[in-house]
């Protein structure tokens, strides 16, 4: 098996005894897109700062491209960064912002022009060279930051929530741009986000974190279909996985908790359902409606129905589902292969 391009081994970072991250281990293949996902305060940005060299670990080691960089300065790690805040110089033009790092490194004028043209072409910014950041939209400013990362021509690019300042439509558009750039340039991207849609749609590998620890690492479909615990089950997926007390379903009492995805729930005829629920709300999304349900032994129960459905809150609804679509967890929240 090939050596990982980025290898993080048992890394820990604490501030005044307070946990930042603990026992972080990662192996990132060259050319992959890795999303560090989790709620605020879970340690994903700290992990990125440790990779970049902006923070140094208290324990463990970090290897990039076969070289131990645990204590190396950011400038010695052969990487570029794209931040949430764009970090553009307001008094410089688009072109000057993009090539600023090349000038600092004393790259020749001809090479700078060539790299600038290519980067602007890739990011759709040709014709904007003379504009100042204040004359650009949020999406265009983020593309300038991406262009700057492209001209740096580094094999590793770290991105810290680069789309969180953009509106929903722009986020979807720039998300596709970033993924295409990563594939076209063949670079390795480590991308921090709290948005599971971004992580699931862009990444080859998702690293889900909570309270400074990694909960699960794997392909997006692994986290969705085989969550290792109830935290992953509830965090990944829209709507999240419903959790049902094991005693509510005859035959599965030995599982403390049973998980069920909305797409596996069916509305049953009266008297033929497995759970008797009450409708709490309806969320119309165009092609489908998510109907929220309440049950004394369940949280997050949702059924997906095609098109527009308007069902009054409080109305009774029976639901059914197949045994093979159930997920089982023990009393600590860990996944069970079977409920016995």
C-alpha positions as a LaTeX table, in Angstrom:
\begin{tabular}{lrrr}
\hline
Residue & $x$ (\AA) & $y$ (\AA) & $z$ (\AA) \\
\hline
Unk1 & 0.00 & 0.00 & 0.00 \\
Unk2 & 1.29 & 3.47 & $-0.95$ \\
Unk3 & 2.50 & 5.80 & 1.78 \\
Unk4 & $-0.15$ & 8.40 & 2.74 \\
Unk5 & 0.56 & 11.93 & 1.49 \\
Unk6 & $-0.43$ & 13.38 & 4.88 \\
Unk7 & $-0.01$ & 11.31 & 8.02 \\
Unk8 & $-1.18$ & 12.57 & 11.42 \\
Unk9 & $-0.24$ & 10.31 & 14.32 \\
Unk10 & $-1.73$ & 10.57 & 17.84 \\
Unk11 & $-1.75$ & 14.36 & 17.79 \\
Unk12 & $-3.03$ & 16.31 & 20.81 \\
Unk13 & $-3.36$ & 20.03 & 21.49 \\
Unk14 & $-4.48$ & 21.59 & 24.78 \\
Unk15 & $-4.72$ & 25.16 & 26.06 \\
Unk16 & $-4.20$ & 25.68 & 29.82 \\
Unk17 & $-5.14$ & 22.07 & 30.34 \\
Unk18 & $-8.34$ & 22.47 & 28.31 \\
Unk19 & $-8.87$ & 20.01 & 25.48 \\
Unk20 & $-8.43$ & 21.23 & 21.90 \\
Unk21 & $-7.99$ & 17.89 & 20.17 \\
Unk22 & $-6.90$ & 14.51 & 21.54 \\
Unk23 & $-5.44$ & 11.39 & 19.92 \\
Unk24 & $-6.04$ & 12.57 & 16.33 \\
Unk25 & $-4.74$ & 10.07 & 13.77 \\
Unk26 & $-5.33$ & 10.44 & 10.02 \\
Unk27 & $-3.89$ & 9.01 & 6.81 \\
Unk28 & $-4.73$ & 11.13 & 3.77 \\
Unk29 & $-3.97$ & 9.76 & 0.27 \\
Unk30 & $-2.38$ & 12.03 & $-2.34$ \\
Unk31 & $-4.93$ & 13.79 & $-4.55$ \\
Unk32 & $-7.88$ & 13.18 & $-2.23$ \\
Unk33 & $-10.51$ & 15.61 & $-0.95$ \\
Unk34 & $-10.92$ & 15.26 & 2.82 \\
Unk35 & $-13.63$ & 17.06 & 4.80 \\
Unk36 & $-13.19$ & 17.72 & 8.52 \\
Unk37 & $-16.81$ & 17.86 & 9.66 \\
Unk38 & $-18.47$ & 18.56 & 12.99 \\
Unk39 & $-20.33$ & 21.06 & 15.17 \\
Unk40 & $-18.75$ & 24.27 & 16.47 \\
Unk41 & $-16.02$ & 23.60 & 19.01 \\
Unk42 & $-15.40$ & 20.00 & 17.92 \\
Unk43 & $-11.71$ & 20.61 & 17.04 \\
Unk44 & $-11.83$ & 20.62 & 13.24 \\
Unk45 & $-10.28$ & 24.10 & 12.81 \\
Unk46 & $-7.66$ & 23.27 & 15.45 \\
Unk47 & $-6.77$ & 20.15 & 13.44 \\
Unk48 & $-6.40$ & 22.29 & 10.30 \\
Unk49 & $-4.22$ & 24.82 & 12.13 \\
Unk50 & $-2.00$ & 21.97 & 13.37 \\
Unk51 & $-1.63$ & 20.73 & 9.78 \\
Unk52 & $-0.77$ & 24.23 & 8.59 \\
Unk53 & 1.80 & 24.93 & 11.32 \\
Unk54 & $-0.18$ & 27.87 & 12.76 \\
Unk55 & $-0.38$ & 25.75 & 15.93 \\
Unk56 & 2.14 & 23.17 & 17.16 \\
Unk57 & 0.98 & 19.93 & 18.81 \\
Unk58 & 1.66 & 19.04 & 22.44 \\
Unk59 & 1.92 & 15.37 & 21.45 \\
Unk60 & 2.18 & 13.26 & 18.31 \\
Unk61 & 3.66 & 13.96 & 14.90 \\
Unk62 & 2.65 & 15.24 & 11.47 \\
Unk63 & 4.23 & 13.99 & 8.23 \\
Unk64 & 3.56 & 15.66 & 4.85 \\
Unk65 & 4.89 & 14.05 & 1.68 \\
Unk66 & 7.30 & 11.82 & 3.62 \\
Unk67 & 8.76 & 14.68 & 5.68 \\
Unk68 & 8.22 & 15.17 & 9.40 \\
Unk69 & 6.87 & 18.73 & 9.73 \\
Unk70 & 5.62 & 18.52 & 13.34 \\
Unk71 & 7.59 & 21.59 & 14.40 \\
Unk72 & 8.14 & 23.16 & 10.95 \\
Unk73 & 6.99 & 26.70 & 10.15 \\
Unk74 & 3.96 & 27.13 & 7.81 \\
Unk75 & 6.25 & 28.38 & 5.03 \\
Unk76 & 8.20 & 25.09 & 5.14 \\
Unk77 & 5.19 & 22.81 & 4.65 \\
Unk78 & 4.52 & 23.28 & 0.90 \\
Unk79 & 0.86 & 24.15 & 1.32 \\
Unk80 & $-1.62$ & 26.91 & 0.57 \\
Unk81 & $-4.62$ & 28.07 & 2.60 \\
Unk82 & $-8.06$ & 29.48 & 1.78 \\
Unk83 & $-9.82$ & 31.15 & 4.70 \\
Unk84 & $-13.44$ & 31.92 & 5.55 \\
Unk85 & $-12.65$ & 35.65 & 5.59 \\
Unk86 & $-11.07$ & 35.71 & 2.06 \\
Unk87 & $-8.06$ & 37.57 & 3.60 \\
Unk88 & $-7.69$ & 39.88 & 0.59 \\
Unk89 & $-5.81$ & 43.20 & 0.59 \\
Unk90 & $-8.55$ & 45.83 & 0.01 \\
Unk91 & $-6.18$ & 48.37 & $-1.59$ \\
Unk92 & $-4.78$ & 45.88 & $-4.14$ \\
Unk93 & $-6.46$ & 44.84 & $-7.40$ \\
Unk94 & $-7.58$ & 41.28 & $-8.12$ \\
Unk95 & $-4.39$ & 40.62 & $-10.09$ \\
Unk96 & $-2.17$ & 42.08 & $-7.35$ \\
Unk97 & $-3.93$ & 40.02 & $-4.67$ \\
Unk98 & $-3.53$ & 36.81 & $-6.66$ \\
Unk99 & 0.20 & 37.22 & $-7.37$ \\
Unk100 & 1.15 & 38.80 & $-4.03$ \\
Unk101 & 2.72 & 35.60 & $-2.69$ \\
Unk102 & 4.66 & 35.07 & $-5.94$ \\
Unk103 & 6.11 & 38.58 & $-5.67$ \\
Unk104 & 7.17 & 37.93 & $-2.07$ \\
Unk105 & 8.93 & 34.77 & $-3.28$ \\
Unk106 & 10.57 & 36.83 & $-6.07$ \\
Unk107 & 9.06 & 34.82 & $-8.93$ \\
Unk108 & 9.87 & 36.46 & $-12.31$ \\
Unk109 & 7.36 & 38.79 & $-14.00$ \\
Unk110 & 6.81 & 36.53 & $-17.04$ \\
Unk111 & 6.08 & 33.47 & $-14.87$ \\
Unk112 & 3.78 & 35.56 & $-12.65$ \\
Unk113 & 1.76 & 36.72 & $-15.69$ \\
Unk114 & 1.46 & 33.17 & $-17.00$ \\
Unk115 & 0.30 & 31.77 & $-13.64$ \\
Unk116 & $-2.08$ & 34.69 & $-13.11$ \\
Unk117 & $-3.78$ & 34.21 & $-16.49$ \\
Unk118 & $-4.22$ & 30.48 & $-15.89$ \\
Unk119 & $-5.60$ & 30.99 & $-12.37$ \\
Unk120 & $-8.07$ & 33.68 & $-13.50$ \\
Unk121 & $-9.15$ & 31.48 & $-16.40$ \\
Unk122 & $-9.77$ & 28.50 & $-14.11$ \\
Unk123 & $-11.73$ & 30.59 & $-11.59$ \\
Unk124 & $-13.74$ & 32.55 & $-14.18$ \\
Unk125 & $-12.20$ & 35.89 & $-13.23$ \\
Unk126 & $-10.68$ & 36.99 & $-16.55$ \\
Unk127 & $-11.65$ & 40.60 & $-17.10$ \\
Unk128 & $-11.73$ & 41.39 & $-13.37$ \\
Unk129 & $-7.96$ & 41.87 & $-13.01$ \\
Unk130 & $-8.09$ & 45.61 & $-12.24$ \\
Unk131 & $-11.04$ & 45.57 & $-9.83$ \\
Unk132 & $-10.58$ & 46.02 & $-6.10$ \\
Unk133 & $-12.13$ & 43.47 & $-3.67$ \\
Unk134 & $-14.74$ & 46.06 & $-2.63$ \\
Unk135 & $-16.11$ & 46.04 & $-6.20$ \\
Unk136 & $-16.66$ & 42.27 & $-6.20$ \\
Unk137 & $-19.46$ & 40.03 & $-4.93$ \\
Unk138 & $-18.83$ & 37.56 & $-2.12$ \\
Unk139 & $-18.56$ & 34.69 & $-4.60$ \\
Unk140 & $-16.05$ & 36.58 & $-6.74$ \\
Unk141 & $-13.94$ & 37.46 & $-3.70$ \\
Unk142 & $-13.85$ & 33.80 & $-2.70$ \\
Unk143 & $-12.75$ & 32.96 & $-6.25$ \\
Unk144 & $-9.88$ & 35.46 & $-5.89$ \\
Unk145 & $-8.79$ & 33.59 & $-2.75$ \\
Unk146 & $-8.99$ & 30.32 & $-4.71$ \\
Unk147 & $-6.96$ & 31.84 & $-7.58$ \\
Unk148 & $-4.28$ & 32.85 & $-5.08$ \\
Unk149 & $-4.14$ & 29.25 & $-3.82$ \\
Unk150 & $-3.87$ & 28.00 & $-7.43$ \\
Unk151 & $-0.90$ & 30.22 & $-8.35$ \\
Unk152 & 0.88 & 29.05 & $-5.20$ \\
Unk153 & 0.96 & 25.67 & $-6.99$ \\
Unk154 & 1.32 & 23.72 & $-3.76$ \\
Unk155 & 0.35 & 20.03 & $-3.62$ \\
Unk156 & $-1.68$ & 20.51 & $-0.40$ \\
Unk157 & $-4.45$ & 23.08 & 0.07 \\
Unk158 & $-6.13$ & 23.69 & 3.43 \\
Unk159 & $-9.56$ & 25.34 & 3.39 \\
Unk160 & $-11.21$ & 26.69 & 6.55 \\
Unk161 & $-14.99$ & 27.08 & 6.01 \\
Unk162 & $-14.43$ & 29.05 & 2.79 \\
Unk163 & $-18.13$ & 29.19 & 1.82 \\
Unk164 & $-19.77$ & 30.15 & 5.11 \\
Unk165 & $-20.02$ & 33.87 & 4.14 \\
Unk166 & $-21.89$ & 33.10 & 0.90 \\
Unk167 & $-25.63$ & 32.75 & 0.36 \\
Unk168 & $-27.11$ & 29.30 & $-0.33$ \\
Unk169 & $-27.19$ & 29.55 & $-4.15$ \\
Unk170 & $-23.61$ & 30.82 & $-4.35$ \\
Unk171 & $-22.44$ & 28.14 & $-1.92$ \\
Unk172 & $-23.76$ & 25.42 & $-4.23$ \\
Unk173 & $-22.08$ & 27.04 & $-7.25$ \\
Unk174 & $-18.66$ & 27.66 & $-5.63$ \\
Unk175 & $-18.80$ & 24.16 & $-4.08$ \\
Unk176 & $-18.81$ & 22.70 & $-7.59$ \\
Unk177 & $-16.00$ & 25.07 & $-8.63$ \\
Unk178 & $-13.80$ & 23.95 & $-5.74$ \\
Unk179 & $-14.38$ & 20.25 & $-6.40$ \\
Unk180 & $-13.64$ & 20.69 & $-10.12$ \\
Unk181 & $-10.46$ & 22.66 & $-9.31$ \\
Unk182 & $-9.26$ & 19.95 & $-6.96$ \\
Unk183 & $-9.79$ & 17.23 & $-9.57$ \\
Unk184 & $-8.33$ & 19.27 & $-12.47$ \\
Unk185 & $-5.23$ & 20.34 & $-10.52$ \\
Unk186 & $-4.75$ & 16.96 & $-8.83$ \\
Unk187 & $-4.11$ & 18.58 & $-5.46$ \\
Unk188 & $-4.87$ & 17.22 & $-2.00$ \\
Unk189 & $-7.52$ & 19.28 & $-0.18$ \\
Unk190 & $-8.35$ & 19.26 & 3.52 \\
Unk191 & $-11.59$ & 21.18 & 3.96 \\
Unk192 & $-13.15$ & 22.26 & 7.28 \\
Unk193 & $-16.93$ & 22.63 & 7.40 \\
Unk194 & $-19.85$ & 22.33 & 9.82 \\
Unk195 & $-22.19$ & 21.81 & 6.82 \\
Unk196 & $-22.71$ & 18.10 & 6.20 \\
Unk197 & $-24.11$ & 18.79 & 2.70 \\
Unk198 & $-20.74$ & 20.31 & 1.72 \\
Unk199 & $-18.84$ & 17.40 & 3.23 \\
Unk200 & $-21.03$ & 14.68 & 1.71 \\
Unk201 & $-21.16$ & 16.21 & $-1.79$ \\
Unk202 & $-17.47$ & 17.18 & $-2.14$ \\
Unk203 & $-15.31$ & 14.79 & $-0.14$ \\
Unk204 & $-13.81$ & 11.41 & $-0.93$ \\
Unk205 & $-13.23$ & 10.99 & 2.81 \\
Unk206 & $-15.16$ & 12.55 & 5.69 \\
Unk207 & $-13.66$ & 12.90 & 9.19 \\
Unk208 & $-16.49$ & 13.55 & 11.65 \\
Unk209 & $-15.38$ & 15.09 & 14.96 \\
Unk210 & $-16.96$ & 15.78 & 18.34 \\
Unk211 & $-15.42$ & 17.24 & 21.51 \\
Unk212 & $-11.87$ & 17.07 & 20.15 \\
Unk213 & $-12.07$ & 13.42 & 19.11 \\
Unk214 & $-12.63$ & 11.72 & 15.76 \\
Unk215 & $-15.92$ & 9.82 & 15.78 \\
Unk216 & $-15.72$ & 8.19 & 12.34 \\
Unk217 & $-13.54$ & 8.40 & 9.23 \\
Unk218 & $-14.68$ & 7.03 & 5.90 \\
Unk219 & $-16.36$ & 7.61 & 2.55 \\
Unk220 & $-19.55$ & 9.73 & 2.80 \\
Unk221 & $-21.70$ & 6.67 & 2.10 \\
Unk222 & $-20.05$ & 4.77 & 4.99 \\
Unk223 & $-21.04$ & 7.46 & 7.48 \\
Unk224 & $-24.56$ & 7.59 & 6.05 \\
Unk225 & $-25.28$ & 3.86 & 5.77 \\
Unk226 & $-23.04$ & 2.51 & 8.56 \\
Unk227 & $-22.75$ & 5.12 & 11.32 \\
Unk228 & $-20.51$ & 3.82 & 14.12 \\
Unk229 & $-22.57$ & 5.49 & 16.86 \\
Unk230 & $-25.75$ & 7.49 & 17.45 \\
Unk231 & $-23.90$ & 10.83 & 17.19 \\
Unk232 & $-22.84$ & 10.03 & 13.60 \\
Unk233 & $-26.32$ & 8.68 & 12.84 \\
Unk234 & $-27.98$ & 11.93 & 13.93 \\
Unk235 & $-25.35$ & 14.32 & 12.52 \\
Unk236 & $-25.11$ & 12.87 & 9.00 \\
Unk237 & $-28.15$ & 13.03 & 6.75 \\
Unk238 & $-30.95$ & 15.52 & 6.11 \\
Unk239 & $-33.24$ & 14.79 & 7.80 \\
Unk240 & $-31.11$ & 13.02 & 10.44 \\
Unk241 & $-31.64$ & 9.39 & 11.32 \\
Unk242 & $-34.56$ & 8.80 & 13.70 \\
Unk243 & $-33.71$ & 7.02 & 16.94 \\
Unk244 & $-36.24$ & 4.66 & 18.50 \\
Unk245 & $-36.05$ & 2.95 & 21.90 \\
Unk246 & $-35.48$ & $-0.77$ & 21.41 \\
Unk247 & $-38.40$ & $-1.71$ & 23.67 \\
Unk248 & $-40.80$ & 0.01 & 21.27 \\
Unk249 & $-40.27$ & $-2.70$ & 18.62 \\
Unk250 & $-41.13$ & $-6.30$ & 19.52 \\
Unk251 & $-38.23$ & $-8.65$ & 18.81 \\
Unk252 & $-35.52$ & $-5.99$ & 19.14 \\
Unk253 & $-35.67$ & $-5.27$ & 22.87 \\
Unk254 & $-31.99$ & $-6.17$ & 23.33 \\
Unk255 & $-30.89$ & $-3.17$ & 21.26 \\
Unk256 & $-30.95$ & $-0.03$ & 23.41 \\
Unk257 & $-31.60$ & 2.17 & 20.38 \\
Unk258 & $-32.78$ & 1.53 & 16.82 \\
Unk259 & $-32.00$ & 3.91 & 13.95 \\
Unk260 & $-34.20$ & 4.50 & 10.90 \\
Unk261 & $-33.73$ & 6.77 & 7.85 \\
Unk262 & $-36.69$ & 8.78 & 6.50 \\
Unk263 & $-36.47$ & 7.19 & 3.04 \\
Unk264 & $-37.06$ & 3.76 & 4.59 \\
Unk265 & $-40.27$ & 4.79 & 6.38 \\
Unk266 & $-43.63$ & 4.05 & 4.73 \\
Unk267 & $-47.13$ & 5.21 & 5.64 \\
Unk268 & $-49.21$ & 2.14 & 6.58 \\
Unk269 & $-52.92$ & 1.48 & 6.46 \\
Unk270 & $-54.70$ & 1.83 & 9.82 \\
Unk271 & $-54.11$ & $-1.27$ & 11.93 \\
Unk272 & $-51.19$ & $-2.49$ & 9.78 \\
Unk273 & $-48.37$ & $-0.24$ & 10.97 \\
Unk274 & $-45.47$ & $-1.04$ & 13.29 \\
Unk275 & $-45.60$ & 2.31 & 15.12 \\
Unk276 & $-48.56$ & 4.59 & 15.83 \\
Unk277 & $-47.46$ & 8.20 & 15.54 \\
Unk278 & $-48.83$ & 11.75 & 15.44 \\
Unk279 & $-48.01$ & 14.32 & 12.76 \\
Unk280 & $-46.07$ & 17.31 & 14.17 \\
Unk281 & $-45.19$ & 19.32 & 11.04 \\
Unk282 & $-44.84$ & 19.25 & 7.24 \\
Unk283 & $-41.82$ & 20.63 & 5.39 \\
Unk284 & $-42.43$ & 21.09 & 1.66 \\
Unk285 & $-39.23$ & 20.98 & $-0.44$ \\
Unk286 & $-40.65$ & 20.93 & $-3.98$ \\
Unk287 & $-40.18$ & 17.36 & $-5.13$ \\
Unk288 & $-41.08$ & 15.96 & $-1.71$ \\
Unk289 & $-42.55$ & 16.77 & 1.68 \\
Unk290 & $-40.91$ & 15.72 & 4.94 \\
Unk291 & $-43.57$ & 14.92 & 7.52 \\
Unk292 & $-42.38$ & 15.09 & 11.12 \\
Unk293 & $-43.84$ & 12.51 & 13.48 \\
Unk294 & $-43.91$ & 12.13 & 17.25 \\
Unk295 & $-43.86$ & 8.90 & 19.23 \\
Unk296 & $-43.24$ & 8.47 & 22.97 \\
Unk297 & $-40.20$ & 6.21 & 22.37 \\
Unk298 & $-38.66$ & 7.98 & 19.36 \\
Unk299 & $-36.88$ & 11.19 & 18.34 \\
Unk300 & $-36.54$ & 12.64 & 14.83 \\
Unk301 & $-39.09$ & 10.37 & 13.15 \\
Unk302 & $-39.74$ & 11.61 & 9.61 \\
Unk303 & $-41.45$ & 10.15 & 6.58 \\
Unk304 & $-40.74$ & 11.41 & 3.05 \\
Unk305 & $-43.70$ & 11.70 & 0.67 \\
Unk306 & $-43.59$ & 12.81 & $-2.99$ \\
Unk307 & $-44.84$ & 16.27 & $-3.99$ \\
Unk308 & $-46.87$ & 18.61 & $-1.79$ \\
Unk309 & $-48.57$ & 17.10 & 1.23 \\
Unk310 & $-50.45$ & 19.16 & 3.82 \\
Unk311 & $-51.40$ & 17.05 & 6.82 \\
Unk312 & $-52.72$ & 18.80 & 9.95 \\
Unk313 & $-50.58$ & 18.61 & 13.10 \\
Unk314 & $-52.00$ & 16.13 & 15.57 \\
Unk315 & $-53.35$ & 13.76 & 12.93 \\
Unk316 & $-52.61$ & 10.10 & 13.63 \\
Unk317 & $-50.39$ & 8.19 & 11.20 \\
Unk318 & $-49.18$ & 4.60 & 11.27 \\
Unk319 & $-45.81$ & 3.80 & 9.76 \\
Unk320 & $-44.04$ & 0.65 & 8.65 \\
Unk321 & $-40.47$ & $-0.29$ & 7.64 \\
Unk322 & $-38.40$ & $-3.35$ & 6.78 \\
Unk323 & $-36.15$ & $-5.04$ & 9.36 \\
Unk324 & $-33.16$ & $-4.85$ & 6.98 \\
Unk325 & $-33.34$ & $-1.03$ & 7.03 \\
Unk326 & $-32.91$ & $-0.81$ & 10.80 \\
Unk327 & $-29.66$ & 0.20 & 12.53 \\
Unk328 & $-28.93$ & $-1.08$ & 16.05 \\
Unk329 & $-26.98$ & 0.62 & 18.85 \\
Unk330 & $-26.05$ & $-0.46$ & 22.39 \\
Unk331 & $-26.65$ & 1.52 & 25.59 \\
Unk332 & $-23.40$ & 3.50 & 25.05 \\
Unk333 & $-24.58$ & 4.54 & 21.58 \\
Unk334 & $-22.16$ & 2.26 & 19.70 \\
Unk335 & $-23.29$ & 0.40 & 16.60 \\
Unk336 & $-24.25$ & $-3.25$ & 16.93 \\
Unk337 & $-23.95$ & $-5.61$ & 13.97 \\
Unk338 & $-27.16$ & $-7.28$ & 15.17 \\
Unk339 & $-29.53$ & $-6.67$ & 18.06 \\
Unk340 & $-29.06$ & $-10.02$ & 19.81 \\
\hline
\end{tabular}
